[in-house]
């Protein structure tokens, strides 16, 4: 074989793991080993894997869970099952999950080689039929997210300036990272700068560098973030917070492809792709002369508008699965599931904090639950949220109170003590309310 693919081998049997490693390494493959699904997921997140070779029967989390995870998150990776527990059901399930081949222990060296060759061929066929390789960290199937995938595909291999607009918590930095790491400049630096987190009087020096003596405390020459990102990508988050002085220097970078350190006279040539992001309306800011109009049009060469989570609710189950896997493995060493009723509550919520808020709530729920997230593991403002139809917006206060008490009682399975605790009243008061 001429191809030197990255192969991830997963098996809790160390002797089999070493046997596979020895054969595959001898045939010229680069082999990564994992003795558990948890280890395998960590490797998948950090390494480009071209073939997964996995056992099915493993403690804590079985191989089928890993197969499902890979099919959902890395659909371009072919899978070769190697197991000592063959069965018709397992074979059918493996085929249904899109497994490239199925090898039963014990196997000969030649059988392994043929199975690997078949799986590598399966990979090439899969890649030919897949027009877009979805960035691993961005999850979604909504039309808005598919459009973002397409833009990422178009810009990842050039250095056009990209402007990402969206509310806080929508994943703007993930998009910037996908553009950089999915393209041909991925081995060059990626520098992320939150312009809103650096004091205004320091931002200019941090971005462009400074010379010795340029200001009090400048004891030596120092490069800035732009010099650190040279050859790669700089991501300027919350660009709307940049002062007019910083904006002027940034315009020079875009126009002349050069930077001037604070306190210096001589410019330095620089080759950097700029990706800027904001949750502000820069166009409106430019009208009010709070943001340079010429800089705005220089930044918006390629524009990506990231929808808030409330406008892409069909993506919520996929995002939840991602966070269940992440925090289930981190806190419980197992896959955590979610009750359909709890999932429905999460799908109805409008998520003002977007994906960041969803992740925090799932993280909390995983910590609180055992194996399954129930409604009780969700925050109160989600559990007892009551949505009145628009036609009922003119309800009297008494009518609204009645509806809310009924909602809480239904949620608590008519447990009056628990309902009274949630409502912040005593049992006597809730009895009086019910009598009314």
LINZIPE-V40168 format. One record per backbone hydrogen bond with DSSP energy under -0.5 kcal/mol. NH is the residue of the N-H (numbers start at 0). CO is the residue of the C=O. Records with the same first field share a line. If there is no record, write none. Layout:
NH: CO / CO
This chain:
4: 2
6: 4 / 29
7: 50
8: 6 / 31
9: 52
10: 33
13: 11
16: 12
17: 13
18: 14
19: 15
20: 16
21: 17
22: 18
23: 19
24: 20
25: 21
26: 22
27: 24
28: 23
29: 4
30: 28
31: 6
33: 8
39: 35
40: 36
41: 37
42: 38
43: 39
44: 40
45: 41
46: 42
48: 46
49: 5
50: 5
51: 77
52: 7 / 50
53: 51 / 79
54: 9
57: 55
60: 58
62: 55
64: 61
65: 61
66: 62
67: 63
68: 64
69: 65
70: 66
71: 67
72: 68
73: 69
76: 73
77: 49 / 75
79: 51
80: 78 / 100
81: 53
82: 102
90: 86
91: 87
92: 88
93: 89
94: 90
95: 91
96: 92
97: 94
98: 93
99: 78
100: 78
102: 80
104: 82
111: 107
112: 108
113: 109
114: 110
115: 111
116: 112
117: 113
118: 114
119: 115
120: 116
121: 117
122: 118
123: 119
124: 120
125: 121
126: 122
127: 123
128: 124
129: 125 / 126
130: 128
133: 131
137: 134
138: 136
145: 141
146: 142
147: 143
148: 144
149: 145
150: 146
151: 147
152: 148
153: 149
154: 150
155: 151
157: 154
161: 273
162: 301
163: 161 / 275
164: 162 / 303
165: 277
169: 166
174: 170
175: 171
176: 172
177: 173
178: 174
179: 175
180: 176
181: 177
182: 179
185: 182
187: 184
190: 232
191: 189
192: 234
194: 192 / 236
196: 193
197: 193
201: 198
202: 198
203: 199
205: 201
206: 202
207: 203
208: 204
209: 221
210: 261
212: 217
213: 210
217: 214
218: 216
221: 209
224: 205
225: 206
227: 223
228: 224
229: 226
230: 270
231: 228
232: 188
233: 272
234: 190
235: 233 / 274
236: 192 / 234
238: 235 / 276
240: 237
241: 238
246: 242
247: 243
248: 244
249: 245
250: 246
251: 247
252: 248
253: 249
254: 250
255: 251
256: 251 / 252
257: 251
258: 267
261: 208
263: 260
267: 258
269: 256
271: 269
272: 231
274: 233 / 272
275: 161
276: 235
277: 163
281: 279
284: 280
285: 281
286: 282
287: 283
288: 285
289: 284
290: 284
295: 291
296: 292
297: 293
298: 294
299: 295
300: 298
301: 160 / 298
303: 162
305: 164 / 303
306: 304
310: 307
311: 308
314: 311
315: 312
318: 314
319: 315
320: 316
321: 317
322: 318
323: 319
324: 320
325: 321
326: 322
327: 323
328: 324
329: 325
330: 326
331: 326 / 327
332: 327
333: 327
336: 370
338: 372
342: 338
343: 339
344: 340
345: 341
346: 342
347: 343
348: 344
353: 350
354: 168
355: 168 / 352
356: 352
357: 353
358: 354
359: 355
360: 356
361: 357
362: 358
363: 359
364: 360
365: 361
366: 362
367: 363
368: 364
372: 336
373: 371
376: 373
377: 374
381: 378
382: 378
383: 379
384: 381
386: 384
387: 385
391: 388
392: 389
394: 391
399: 395
400: 396
401: 397
402: 398
403: 399
404: 400
405: 401
406: 402
407: 403
408: 404
409: 405
410: 406
411: 407
412: 409
413: 408
414: 411
415: 413
418: 414
419: 415
420: 416
421: 417
422: 418
423: 419
424: 419
429: 425
430: 426
431: 427
432: 428
433: 429
434: 430
435: 431
